[in-house]
Every structure is written in C-alpha cells, then in structure tokens.
Amino acid sequence: MAVSAGQLPDPVLKLGLNNVPVTGPDQFSLTRDFMTMRSISVMQEFTRSDKRRAKAARFEAEATAAEAQRAVGLANVQRNAVGAWLDRWYAEQTGVLLGHHGHPLDLALQAATAAYRSGRGTRADVLAMELEVQKLHDRLDENRAAVATAMLNLQRWVGPAANRTLSQRPPLDVPQSIQQLAKDEFDAVPEIAAARRDVALAESEIQVATEARTPDVTVELMYSQRGPAFSNMGSINVSFPVPWDRGNRQDRDVAARLAQANEARAKSEIIRRNTQAMVGAKLAELQRNLERLQRYDEKTLPLANQQAEAALTAYRANTGSLLAVAEANHRAIDTAVERLTLEARTAKLWADLTFLIPLPTAQTEPATKERK
C-alpha cells in the first residue's frame, strides 16, 4: 500500500452524450442539432508529490506498527506457554515430593498400631498418625487435580504435545539479556518498540493532515463529436477544491493529529518507565529468591529432616512420643513443599524476564531477514 500511495491516482475515463433533443422535429437525433455532442474525456488528479510521500510514509508506519504488535503477541504467547509448562512441571514435582512421604507415614502408622495392641502405645498416637496419613492423602488428591488443570492449560498453548513427558526444567540463572535490559537497553522489548512505532504512526498522520491543507489540481481533456454538418470540439477543464473554511476543517484536523501524537508520546514514556520498574523489581525478586532457595537447601531443609529423624530416634529409644514424630514429619513435608512453591514462583519470574523479548521462531525469521 505504501508503494501505491506514492503514485498518482488512476485517470478517469468519461463517456458522454450531451444535449440530445427530446422534443420537436429533431427528437432523439444525434446529428441534426448543433448542440448535440458525443464526448469522451480523460480526467487526471495531480496529487502533489509531498502529499503522496506523506501517505506512503503513513502506510509504512502502519505496517511497522502492525509488525510490532505481532511481536508483542508472540512474546505473550511464549510467556504463557512457558508459564503453563512450569505449572505442570511443578505440579508433578509436588506430587512426587508428597509421594515420597507416604511410605514413611504408613510405616509409622503400622508401628503405632502395633505398639497400641501390645500395650506400649496409646490410642492418641494411633489417631495422630491416622490423621497425618489422611492429610497426606488429601494433599495428593488436591495435587492430582492441580496436575490435570495444568495439563489442560498447557494443551491450550501447545496442543497435543502437552501430553508428552516433560524434561528437566532449565536452570534459573539470571539471563544475560535481562542483565543488559537492567542497563536501560529497553528498545528491544516488544511493548516499548510497539509504543515507539505508534508514535511514528501518529507523527506520520500529522504530516498527512498538514499536506491535506493544500488542495490538489485535477485536469480534464475532452473531445466532443457533433453531427457531420458541424465542427467537432475540444475542451480542457481544471478543477481544485476551495478551502474556504480552513480554520474549522483542515486546521482542526491537524490539531487533532497533534494531540494524538502527544498522547502517543506520553503513553510510550509511561510504558518505558513501567517496563523499567517491572524489570528492576522482578530481577531483584529473582535474585532474592535464588538466595532463599540456597538457604533452604543448605540449612532449612536439612534442619527439618534432622528434626524428623531425631524425633523418630527418640521414639525408638522410648524417650519420645509418636505424636512428636508426626509433628516433625508434618513440618518436614511443609518445609519441602514451601521450598518447591518458592522455586515455582522463582521459575515464573525467570520465565517472565527471559521471554520479555520473544525468541525467534520459524515464522518470524523470514520476516526478519526481509527487513534486513
């Protein structure tokens, strides 16, 4: 469209039959009356070159803005797909984690039941272990529902491929590209690029409205044929609009385009600042969470497991209660799940930052090469 907008409009061919008598002795005759003419004319509007260039630039800006919006959509799709993949992966990992604690709890319940029957334990110990087992079963049921929901959500983005077995998740290191973004190199972010393209489009609209203030000239050449007894005639007509109320028409249009451009610039600046703040906040949270995960692995989880082992050792030595074992196991499970939940949140932050700029796909590479 930009190429066609830079050309002159197509000429207009006109055919006419003028001044045919409809009454009297020469009724409907095409040759006897001297005023009757068969005419053919060609009319061409000569749009000024500046106006044509402005329209071509506007269409180019529209195409560029549309491509930028496509990049925004691609980034959103990739982030959502990765987020759905992570939801399923962590839901399955939670199920594995809970399943690991099922067998020890069953053994503890059997031990409590045997001790009660032999008179070495109490009914309270048996009930405490039964309660822990039921709580674990409830968690497993809840987890199975979460896995099914995550599977359906992943199918929404990747189709039947969602049924495949998932591989290991990628490492949650801070991406190099995000470290560059943190240095205020945000021009590659699709939302910011799209906002800049919208500004360019609004500015091209200003140029189109400005050029429209000056009218274009239309020239018409006509050849008219009369009867054999009369001379044929030629005509030339020149026409152009008369902007008699420019203040209420053309000038108002220019003012409106200027206001729209100012709005686009303000919106672009808001998007840039919001993106900078969002990237900075998520990057800081990602780094804090990575430190917390390291602390979980080095201190918190080992302490919770040691506490559970110590409670079990005390029970076997008849110096502790089975209720203390149940409570220690419950804390160990909760701590492990808390750690996995924190890792899931960290992975979501990693995905949001990593796919802030979309990865190239088979559909985008040809377009990129053409632009080069």
TORPA-904670 format. One record per residue: residue in three letters; y, z, x of N, C-alpha, C in turn. Coordinates in steps of 0.2 Angstrom, whole numbers, padded with zeros to 4 digits, always signed. Each point is the difference from the previous one (the first is absolute). Example, Ala and Ser with C-alpha at 12.3 -4.5 7.8 and 13.67 -1.06 7.14 Angstrom:
2
Ala-0028+0039+0066+0006+0000-0004+0006+0000+0004Ser+0005-0004-0002+0006+0001+0004+0005+0003-0004
//
This chain:
372
Met-0006+0000+0004+0006+0000-0004+0006+0000+0004Ala+0000+0003+0006+0006+0000+0005+0002-0007+0002Val-0006-0004+0001+0002-0007+0002+0003-0004-0005Ser-0003+0001-0006+0003-0004-0006+0007+0002-0002Ala+0001+0007+0001+0007+0002-0001+0005-0003+0004Gly-0002-0002+0006+0005-0002+0005+0001-0008-0001Gln-0003-0003-0005+0001-0007-0001+0005-0001-0006Leu+0003-0006+0000+0004-0002-0006-0005+0000-0006Pro+0003+0002-0006-0005-0001-0006-0001-0007-0002Asp-0006-0001-0004-0002-0007-0001+0006-0003-0004Pro+0001-0007+0001+0005-0004-0004-0003+0000-0007Val+0005-0001-0005-0002-0001-0007+0001-0007-0002Leu-0005-0003-0003+0001-0007-0002+0001+0000-0008Lys+0005-0004-0002+0002+0000-0007+0000-0007-0003Leu-0003+0000-0006+0000-0007-0003+0003+0001-0007Gly+0004-0005-0002+0004+0001-0006+0001-0006-0004Leu+0002+0001-0006+0001-0006-0004+0006+0003-0004Asn+0006-0003+0001+0007+0002-0002+0003-0004-0005Asn+0003+0003-0005+0005-0004-0004-0004-0005-0004Val-0005+0001-0003-0004-0005-0004+0003+0001-0007Pro+0002-0006-0003+0003+0000-0007-0006+0002-0005Val+0002+0004-0005-0005+0002-0005+0002-0002-0007Thr+0006-0003+0000+0002-0003-0007+0003-0007+0002Gly+0001-0004-0006+0004-0006+0001-0005-0006+0002Pro+0003-0006+0001-0004-0006+0001-0004+0000+0007Asp+0002+0004+0005-0003+0001+0006-0005+0006+0000Gln-0002+0002-0005-0004+0007-0001-0006-0001+0005Phe-0001+0005+0004-0005+0001+0005-0001-0006+0005Ser+0005-0004+0001+0000-0005+0005+0002+0003+0006Leu-0004-0002+0006+0001+0002+0006+0004-0005+0005Thr+0002-0006-0003+0004-0005+0004+0006-0002-0003Arg+0002+0001-0007+0005-0004-0003+0007+0005+0001Asp-0001+0006+0000+0006+0004+0000+0002+0002+0008Phe+0006-0001+0001+0002+0001+0007+0000+0007+0003Met-0001+0005-0004+0000+0006+0002-0008+0003+0001Thr-0004-0004-0002-0007+0002+0000-0003-0001+0007Met-0003+0005+0003-0002+0000+0007-0007+0003+0001Arg-0004-0003+0004-0006+0003+0003+0002+0002+0007Ser-0001+0007+0001+0002+0002+0006-0006+0004+0004Ile+0001+0000+0007-0004+0004+0004+0004+0003+0005Ser-0002+0006+0002+0005+0004+0004-0005+0005+0005Val+0003+0001+0005-0003+0005+0005+0005+0005+0001Met-0002+0007-0001+0004+0005+0001-0003+0005+0006Gln+0005+0002+0005-0003+0004+0005+0005+0006+0001Glu-0003+0006+0000+0004+0006+0001+0000+0001+0008Phe+0006+0000+0003+0001+0001+0007+0001+0008+0002Thr-0005+0003+0000+0000+0007+0001+0002+0001+0008Arg+0005+0005+0001+0003+0001+0006-0006+0002+0005Ser+0001-0002+0006-0006+0002+0005+0000+0008+0001Asp+0006+0003+0000+0000+0007+0001-0004+0004-0006Lys+0001-0003-0006-0003+0003-0006-0008-0001+0001Arg-0002-0006+0002-0007-0001+0001-0003+0004+0005Arg+0004+0001+0005-0003+0004+0006-0001+0007-0003Ala+0005+0003-0004+0000+0007-0002-0006+0000-0005Lys-0001-0005-0004-0006+0001-0005-0007+0000+0004Ala+0000-0005+0005-0006+0000+0004-0001+0007+0004Ala+0005+0003+0002-0001+0006+0004-0002+0006-0005Arg+0003-0001-0007-0003+0005-0005-0007-0001-0001Phe-0003-0006-0001-0007-0001-0001-0004+0003+0006Glu+0003-0001+0006-0004+0002+0006+0000+0008+0000Ala+0005+0003-0002+0001+0007+0000-0005+0003-0006Glu-0001-0004-0005-0004+0002-0005-0008+0000+0002Ala-0001-0005+0004-0007-0001+0002-0001+0005+0005Thr+0004+0002+0005-0001+0005+0005+0000+0007-0004Ala+0004+0001-0005-0001+0007-0004-0006+0000-0003Ala-0003-0005-0003-0007+0000-0003-0005+0001+0005Glu+0000-0003+0006-0005+0002+0005+0001+0007+0002Ala+0006+0003+0001+0000+0007+0001-0003+0004-0005Gln+0001-0001-0006-0003+0004-0005-0007-0001+0000Arg-0003-0006+0002-0007+0000+0001-0003+0004+0005Ala+0004+0001+0005-0002+0004+0006+0000+0008-0003Val+0005+0001-0004+0000+0007-0003-0006+0001-0004Gly-0002-0005-0004-0006+0001-0004-0006+0001+0004Leu-0001-0004+0005-0006+0000+0005+0000+0007+0003Ala+0005+0003+0002+0000+0006+0003-0002+0005-0005Asn+0002+0000-0006-0002+0005-0005-0007-0001-0001Val-0003-0006-0001-0007-0001-0001-0004+0003+0006Gln+0002-0002+0006-0004+0003+0006+0000+0008+0000Arg+0006+0003-0002+0000+0007+0000-0004+0003-0005Asn+0000-0003-0006-0004+0002-0006-0008-0001+0002Ala-0001-0005+0003-0007-0001+0001-0003+0005+0005Val+0004+0001+0006-0002+0004+0005+0000+0008-0003Gly+0005+0001-0004+0000+0007-0003-0007+0001-0005Ala-0002-0005-0004-0006+0000-0004-0006+0001+0005Trp+0000-0004+0005-0006+0001+0005+0000+0007+0003Leu+0006+0003+0002+0000+0007+0002-0002+0005-0005Asp+0002-0001-0006-0002+0004-0006-0008+0000+0000Arg-0003-0006+0000-0007+0000-0001-0003+0004+0006Trp+0002-0002+0006-0003+0003+0006+0000+0007+0000Tyr+0006+0003-0001+0000+0007+0000-0003+0004-0006Ala-0001-0004-0006-0004+0003-0005-0007+0000+0002Glu-0002-0005+0003-0007+0000+0003-0001+0005+0005Gln+0004+0001+0004+0000+0005+0006+0000+0007-0003Thr+0004+0001-0005+0000+0007-0004-0007+0001-0003Gly-0003-0005-0003-0007+0001-0002-0005+0002+0005Val+0001-0003+0006-0005+0001+0005+0001+0007+0003Leu+0007+0002+0000+0001+0007+0003-0003+0005-0005Leu+0001-0001-0007-0002+0005-0004-0008+0000+0000Gly-0003-0006+0001-0007+0000+0000-0003+0004+0005His+0003+0000+0006-0002+0004+0006-0001+0007-0001His+0005+0003-0005+0000+0007-0002-0005+0002-0005Gly-0003-0005-0003-0005+0001-0006-0006+0004+0002His-0003-0003+0006-0007+0003+0002+0001+0007+0002Pro+0005+0002+0004+0001+0007+0002+0001+0005-0006Leu+0003-0003-0005+0001+0004-0006-0006+0001-0003Asp-0004-0005-0001-0007+0001-0003-0004+0005+0003Leu+0000-0001+0007-0004+0005+0004+0002+0007-0001Ala+0007+0001+0000+0003+0007-0001-0002+0002-0007Leu+0000-0004-0005-0002+0002-0007-0007+0002+0000Gln-0005-0004+0003-0007+0002+0001-0001+0007+0003Ala+0004+0001+0006+0000+0006+0003+0002+0006-0004Ala+0005-0001-0004+0003+0006-0004-0005+0001-0006Thr-0003-0005-0003-0005+0001-0005-0006+0004+0003Ala-0003-0002+0006-0005+0003+0003+0001+0007+0001Ala+0006+0002+0003+0002+0007+0002+0001+0004-0007Tyr+0002-0003-0005+0001+0004-0006-0007+0002-0003Arg-0005-0005+0000-0007+0001-0002-0003+0005+0004Ser+0001+0000+0006-0003+0005+0005+0003+0007+0000Gly+0006+0001-0004+0004+0006+0000+0004+0001+0006Arg+0001-0005+0004+0005+0001+0006+0007-0003-0002Gly+0001-0003-0006+0006-0003-0002+0002+0002-0007Thr+0006-0002-0002+0003+0001-0006+0000-0006-0005Arg+0001+0002-0006+0001-0006-0005+0007-0003+0001Ala+0004+0004+0003+0007-0003+0001+0000-0005+0005Asp-0004+0001+0006-0001-0005+0005-0003-0007-0003Val-0005+0001-0004-0003-0006-0003+0005-0004-0004Leu+0004+0004-0004+0005-0004-0005+0006-0003+0005Ala+0002+0004+0005+0005-0003+0004-0002-0007+0003Met-0006+0000+0003-0003-0006+0003-0001-0006-0006Glu-0002+0002-0006-0001-0005-0005+0007-0003-0002Leu+0005+0005+0000+0007-0003-0001+0002-0005+0005Glu-0001+0002+0006+0002-0005+0005-0003-0007+0000Val-0007+0001-0002-0003-0007-0001+0002-0004-0005Gln+0002+0004-0006+0003-0004-0006+0007-0003+0002Lys+0004+0004+0003+0006-0003+0002-0001-0006+0005Leu-0004+0000+0004-0002-0006+0005-0002-0006-0005His-0004+0002-0004-0003-0006-0005+0006-0003-0004Asp+0005+0005-0002+0006-0003-0004+0004-0004+0005Arg+0001+0002+0006+0004-0004+0005-0003-0007+0001Leu-0007+0000+0000-0004-0006+0002+0001-0005-0006Asp+0000+0003-0006+0001-0004-0006+0007-0003+0000Glu+0005+0004+0001+0007-0002+0000+0001-0006+0006Asn-0004+0001+0005+0001-0005+0006-0003-0006-0002Arg-0006+0000-0004-0003-0006-0002+0004-0004-0005Ala+0004+0003-0004+0005-0003-0004+0006-0003+0004Ala+0002+0004+0005+0005-0003+0004-0002-0006+0004Val-0006+0000+0003-0003-0006+0003+0000-0006-0005Ala-0003+0001-0006+0000-0006-0005+0007-0002-0001Thr+0005+0004-0001+0007-0002-0001+0003-0004+0006Ala-0002+0003+0006+0003-0004+0006-0003-0007+0000Met-0007+0000-0001-0003-0007+0000+0003-0005-0005Leu+0001+0002-0006+0004-0004-0005+0007-0002+0003Asn+0003+0005+0002+0007-0002+0003+0000-0005+0006Leu-0005+0001+0004-0001-0005+0006-0002-0007-0003Gln-0004+0000-0005-0002-0007-0003+0006-0003-0003Arg+0005+0003-0002+0006-0003-0003+0003-0004+0006Trp+0000+0002+0006+0003-0003+0005-0004-0005+0004Val-0006+0001+0001-0004-0004+0005-0006-0003-0004Gly-0001+0001-0007-0005-0003-0003-0007+0003+0001Pro-0005-0004+0000-0007+0002+0001-0001+0003+0007Ala+0004-0002+0005-0001+0003+0006+0001+0008+0000Ala+0002+0003-0005+0001+0007+0000-0007+0003+0000Asn-0005-0003-0002-0007+0003-0001-0003+0000+0007Arg+0003-0003+0005-0003+0001+0007+0000+0007+0003Thr-0004+0001+0004+0000+0007+0004+0006+0000+0005Leu+0004+0005-0001+0006+0000+0004-0002+0002+0008Ser+0004-0003+0004+0000+0002+0007+0004+0006+0002Gln+0000+0002+0006+0004+0005+0002+0007-0001-0001Arg+0004+0005-0001+0007-0001-0001+0003-0001+0007Pro+0006-0004+0000+0003-0001+0006+0003+0007+0003Pro+0002+0000+0007+0003+0006+0002+0007+0001-0003Leu+0002+0006+0000+0007+0002-0004+0005+0001+0005Asp+0000-0004+0006+0006+0000+0004+0006-0003-0002Val+0006+0002+0002+0006-0003-0002+0000-0007+0002Pro+0001-0005-0004+0000-0007+0002+0006-0002+0004Gln-0001-0004+0005+0005-0002+0004+0006-0003-0003Ser-0002-0004-0006+0006-0004-0003+0004+0005-0004Ile-0003+0006-0002+0004+0005-0003+0005+0004+0005Gln-0002+0000+0006+0004+0003+0005+0006-0004+0002Gln-0001-0007-0001+0006-0004+0001+0004+0000-0006Leu-0003+0001-0006+0005+0001-0006+0004+0006+0000Ala-0003+0005+0003+0004+0007+0001+0006-0001+0004Lys+0000-0006+0004+0006-0001+0004+0005-0005-0004Asp+0000+0000-0006+0004-0003-0004-0001-0008+0000Glu-0006-0002+0002-0001-0007-0001-0004-0002-0007Phe+0004+0000-0005-0002+0000-0007+0000-0007-0003Asp+0002-0005+0004+0002-0006-0003-0007-0004-0003Ala-0006+0002+0004-0006-0003-0002-0003+0003-0007Val+0003+0006-0002-0003+0003-0006+0001-0004-0006Pro-0005-0002-0004+0001-0005-0005+0006+0002-0005Glu+0000+0006-0002+0005+0002-0005+0007-0001+0003Ile+0001+0002+0006+0007-0001+0003+0001-0008+0001Ala-0005-0004+0002+0001-0007+0001+0002-0003-0006Ala-0004+0002-0006+0002-0003-0006+0007+0002-0003Ala+0002+0006+0002+0007+0002-0002+0005-0004+0004Arg-0001-0002+0006+0004-0004+0004+0000-0007-0003Arg-0006-0002-0002+0000-0007-0003+0004+0000-0007Asp+0000+0005-0003+0004+0000-0007+0007+0000+0002Val+0002+0003+0005+0007+0000+0002+0002-0007+0002Ala-0004-0004+0004+0001-0007+0002+0000-0004-0007Leu-0004+0001-0004+0000-0004-0007+0007+0002-0004Ala+0002+0006+0000+0006+0001-0003+0006-0003+0003Glu+0000+0000+0006+0005-0003+0004+0000-0008-0001Ser-0006-0003+0000+0000-0007-0002+0003-0001-0007Glu-0001+0004-0005+0002-0001-0006+0008+0000+0000Ile+0003+0004+0004+0007+0001+0001+0003-0007+0002Gln-0004-0003+0005+0002-0007+0002+0000-0005-0005Val-0006+0000-0004-0001-0005-0005+0006+0001-0005Ala+0002+0006-0002+0005+0001-0005+0007-0002+0002Thr+0001+0001+0007+0006-0002+0003+0001-0007+0000Glu-0005-0004+0002+0000-0007+0000+0001-0003-0007Ala-0003+0004-0005+0000-0003-0007+0008+0000-0003Arg+0004+0004+0004+0007+0000-0003+0003-0007+0001Thr-0002-0004+0005+0003-0007+0000-0004-0005-0003Pro+0002-0004-0005-0004-0004-0004-0002-0006+0004Asp-0005-0003-0002-0003-0006+0003+0002-0007-0004Val+0000-0005+0003+0002-0007-0003-0006-0004-0002Thr+0001-0003-0006-0005-0004-0002+0003-0007-0001Val-0004-0005+0002+0003-0007+0000-0005-0004-0004Glu+0002-0004-0004-0004-0005-0005+0002-0007+0001Leu-0004-0004+0001+0001-0008+0001-0004-0003-0006Met+0004-0004-0004-0002-0003-0006+0001-0007+0000Tyr-0005-0004-0002+0000-0007-0002-0001-0001-0007Ser+0005-0004-0003-0001-0001-0008+0000-0008-0001Gln-0005-0002-0004-0001-0007-0001+0002-0001-0008Arg+0004-0005-0001+0002-0002-0007-0003-0006-0002Gly+0002-0003-0005-0002-0006-0003+0001-0006+0005Pro-0003-0006-0001+0002-0006+0005+0007-0002+0000Ala+0003+0001-0006+0007-0002+0000+0005+0005+0003Phe-0002+0005+0003+0004+0005+0002-0002+0002+0008Ser+0005+0003+0003-0001+0002+0007-0004+0006+0000Asn-0004+0001+0005-0004+0006+0002+0005+0005+0003Met-0002+0006+0000+0005+0005+0003-0003+0005+0004Gly+0003+0003+0005-0002+0005+0004+0005+0006+0000Ser-0003+0006+0001+0004+0006-0001-0002+0005+0005Ile+0004+0004+0002-0001+0006+0005+0003+0006-0003Asn-0004+0006-0001+0003+0006-0002-0001+0006+0005Val+0005+0004+0000-0001+0006+0004+0002+0006-0004Ser-0005+0005+0001+0001+0006-0004-0001+0006+0004Phe+0003+0005-0002-0001+0007+0004+0002+0005-0005Pro-0003+0006+0001+0002+0006-0004+0007+0002+0001Val+0003+0003-0005+0007+0003+0001-0001+0008+0000Pro+0000+0003+0005+0000+0008+0000+0006+0003-0003Trp+0001-0001-0006+0007+0003-0003+0000+0007+0000Asp-0006+0004+0000+0000+0007-0001-0004+0003+0006Arg+0002-0002+0006-0004+0003+0005+0000+0007+0001Gly+0005+0004-0002+0000+0007+0001-0005+0003-0004Asn-0001-0003-0006-0005+0004-0005-0007-0004+0001Arg-0001-0005+0004-0007-0003+0001-0002+0000+0007Gln+0002-0004+0004-0002-0001+0007+0001+0006+0004Asp+0006+0003-0001+0002+0006+0004-0004+0006-0002Arg-0001+0001-0006-0004+0005-0003-0008+0000+0003Asp-0002-0007+0000-0007-0001+0003+0000+0002+0007Val+0005-0002+0004+0000+0002+0007+0000+0008+0001Ala+0004+0003-0005+0001+0008+0001-0007+0003-0002Ala-0003-0003-0005-0007+0003-0002-0005-0001+0006Arg+0000-0005+0003-0004-0001+0006+0001+0004+0006Leu+0007+0001+0001+0002+0005+0005-0003+0007-0002Ala+0001+0002-0006-0002+0007-0002-0008+0000+0001Gln-0004-0005-0002-0007+0000+0001-0002+0001+0007Ala+0004-0004+0005-0001+0001+0007+0001+0007+0003Asn+0005+0003-0003+0002+0007+0002-0006+0004-0002Glu-0002-0001-0006-0006+0004-0002-0006-0001+0004Ala-0001-0006+0002-0006-0001+0004+0000+0003+0007Arg+0006+0000+0003+0001+0003+0006-0001+0007+0000Ala+0003+0004-0006-0001+0007+0000-0007+0001-0002Lys-0004-0004-0004-0007+0002-0001-0004-0001+0007Ser+0002-0005+0004-0004-0001+0006+0001+0006+0005Glu+0006+0003+0000+0002+0005+0004-0004+0006-0002Ile-0001+0001-0007-0003+0006-0003-0008-0001+0002Ile-0002-0006+0000-0007-0001+0001-0002+0002+0008Arg+0005-0003+0004-0001+0002+0007+0000+0007+0001Arg+0005+0004-0002+0000+0007+0001-0006+0004-0003Asn-0002-0002-0006-0006+0003-0003-0006-0001+0004Thr-0001-0006+0003-0005-0002+0004+0000+0004+0006Gln+0006+0000+0004+0000+0004+0006-0002+0008-0001Ala+0003+0002-0006-0002+0007-0001-0007+0001-0002Met-0003-0004-0004-0007+0000-0002-0005-0001+0006Val+0002-0004+0005-0004-0001+0006+0000+0006+0004Gly+0006+0002+0001+0001+0006+0004-0004+0006-0002Ala+0001+0001-0007-0004+0006-0003-0007-0001+0000Lys-0003-0005-0001-0007-0001+0000-0003+0000+0007Leu+0004-0003+0005-0002+0001+0007+0000+0007+0002Ala+0005+0004-0002+0000+0007+0002-0006+0004-0003Glu-0001-0002-0007-0006+0003-0003-0007-0002+0003Leu+0000-0006+0002-0006-0002+0003-0002+0003+0006Gln+0005+0001+0004-0001+0004+0007-0001+0007-0001Arg+0003+0003-0005-0001+0007-0002-0008+0001-0002Asn-0002-0005-0005-0006+0001-0002-0006-0001+0005Leu+0002-0005+0005-0005-0001+0005-0001+0007+0004Glu+0006+0003+0001+0000+0007+0004-0004+0005-0004Arg+0001+0000-0007-0004+0005-0004-0008-0002+0000Leu-0001-0006+0000-0007-0002+0000-0004+0002+0007Gln+0004-0001+0005-0002+0003+0007-0002+0007+0000Arg+0005+0004-0004-0001+0007+0000-0006+0002-0004Tyr-0001-0004-0006-0006+0001-0004-0006-0001+0004Asp+0000-0005+0004-0006-0001+0004-0001+0005+0005Glu+0005+0002+0004-0001+0004+0005+0000+0008-0001Lys+0003+0002-0006+0000+0007-0002-0002+0002-0007Thr+0003-0003-0005-0001+0002-0006-0008-0001-0003Leu-0002-0006+0001-0007-0002-0002-0005+0005+0004Pro+0000+0000+0007-0004+0004+0003+0000+0008-0002Leu+0006+0002-0001+0000+0007-0003-0003+0001-0006Ala+0001-0005-0005-0003+0001-0007-0008+0000+0001Asn-0003-0005+0004-0007+0000+0001-0003+0006+0004Gln+0004+0002+0005-0002+0007+0003+0000+0005-0005Gln+0005+0001-0004+0000+0005-0005-0006+0000-0005Ala-0002-0006-0002-0006-0001-0004-0006+0002+0004Glu-0001-0002+0006-0006+0002+0004+0000+0007+0001Ala+0006+0003+0001+0000+0007+0001-0002+0004-0006Ala+0002-0002-0006-0002+0003-0006-0008+0000-0001Leu-0002-0006+0002-0008-0001-0001-0004+0004+0005Thr+0003+0000+0006-0003+0005+0005+0000+0007-0002Ala+0005+0002-0003+0001+0007-0002-0005+0001-0006Tyr-0001-0004-0004-0004+0000-0006-0007+0001+0002Arg-0002-0004+0005-0007+0000+0003-0002+0006+0003Ala+0006+0003+0003-0001+0007+0004+0001+0006-0005Asn+0000-0002-0006+0001+0006-0005+0006+0004+0000Thr+0005-0004+0004+0007+0004+0000+0005-0003-0004Gly-0002-0006-0004+0005-0003-0004-0003-0002-0006Ser+0004-0002-0005-0002-0001-0007+0000-0008-0001Leu-0004-0002-0004-0001-0007-0002+0006-0003-0003Leu+0004+0005-0004+0006-0002-0002+0005-0002+0005Ala+0000+0003+0006+0005-0002+0005-0003-0006+0003Val-0006-0002+0000-0002-0006+0002+0002-0006-0004Ala+0000+0001-0007+0002-0005-0005+0008-0001+0001Glu+0003+0005+0001+0008+0000+0001+0001-0004+0006Ala-0003+0001+0005+0001-0003+0007-0002-0007-0001Asn-0005-0002-0003-0002-0007-0001+0005-0004-0004His+0002+0004-0005+0005-0003-0005+0007-0002+0004Arg+0002+0005+0004+0006-0002+0005-0002-0005+0004Ala-0006-0001+0003-0001-0005+0005+0000-0007-0004Ile-0003+0000-0006+0001-0007-0004+0007-0001-0001Asp+0004+0005-0003+0007-0002-0001+0003-0002+0006Thr-0001+0003+0005+0004-0002+0007-0002-0007+0002Ala-0006-0002-0001-0002-0007+0002+0003-0005-0005Val+0000+0002-0006+0003-0005-0005+0007+0000+0001Glu+0004+0005+0001+0007+0000+0001+0001-0004+0006Arg-0004+0000+0006+0001-0004+0005-0001-0007-0001Leu-0005-0002-0004-0001-0007-0002+0006-0003-0005Thr+0002+0005-0004+0006-0002-0005+0006-0002+0005Leu+0001+0005+0005+0006-0002+0004-0001-0006+0004Glu-0006-0002+0002-0001-0006+0003+0001-0006-0004Ala-0002+0001-0007+0001-0005-0004+0008-0002-0001Arg+0004+0006-0001+0007-0001-0001+0003-0004+0007Thr-0003+0002+0005+0003-0003+0007-0002-0007+0000Ala-0006-0002-0002-0002-0007+0000+0004-0004-0005Lys+0002+0003-0006+0005-0004-0004+0007-0001+0003Leu+0002+0005+0004+0006-0001+0003-0001-0005+0006Trp-0005+0000+0003-0001-0005+0005+0000-0007-0003Ala-0004-0001-0006+0000-0006-0003+0007-0003-0002Asp+0004+0005-0003+0006-0002-0002+0005-0002+0005Leu-0001+0003+0006+0004-0002+0006-0003-0007+0003Thr-0006+0000+0001-0003-0006+0003+0001-0006-0004Phe-0001+0000-0006+0001-0006-0004+0007+0000-0004Leu+0005+0003+0004+0007-0001-0003+0002-0007+0001Ile-0003-0003+0006+0001-0007+0001-0007-0003-0001Pro-0001-0005-0004-0006-0003-0002-0004-0003+0006Leu-0006+0000+0000-0004-0003+0005+0000-0008-0002Pro+0000-0004+0005-0001-0007-0002-0007-0002-0003Thr+0000-0004-0005-0006-0002-0003-0001-0008+0000Ala-0005-0002-0002-0001-0008+0001+0004-0003-0005Gln+0003+0003-0005+0005-0004-0004+0007+0000+0003Thr+0001+0005+0004+0007+0001+0002+0001-0004+0007Glu-0005-0001+0004+0001-0003+0007+0003-0007-0001Pro-0003-0004-0004+0003-0007+0000+0007+0000-0002Ala+0002+0004-0005+0007+0000-0001+0004+0003+0005Thr-0002+0004+0004+0003+0003+0006+0001-0006+0005Lys-0005-0003+0001+0000-0006+0005+0005-0005-0002Glu+0001-0002-0006+0004-0005-0003+0007+0003+0001Arg+0002+0006-0001+0006+0003+0001+0002-0001+0007Lys-0004+0001+0005+0001-0001+0007+0002-0007+0002
//
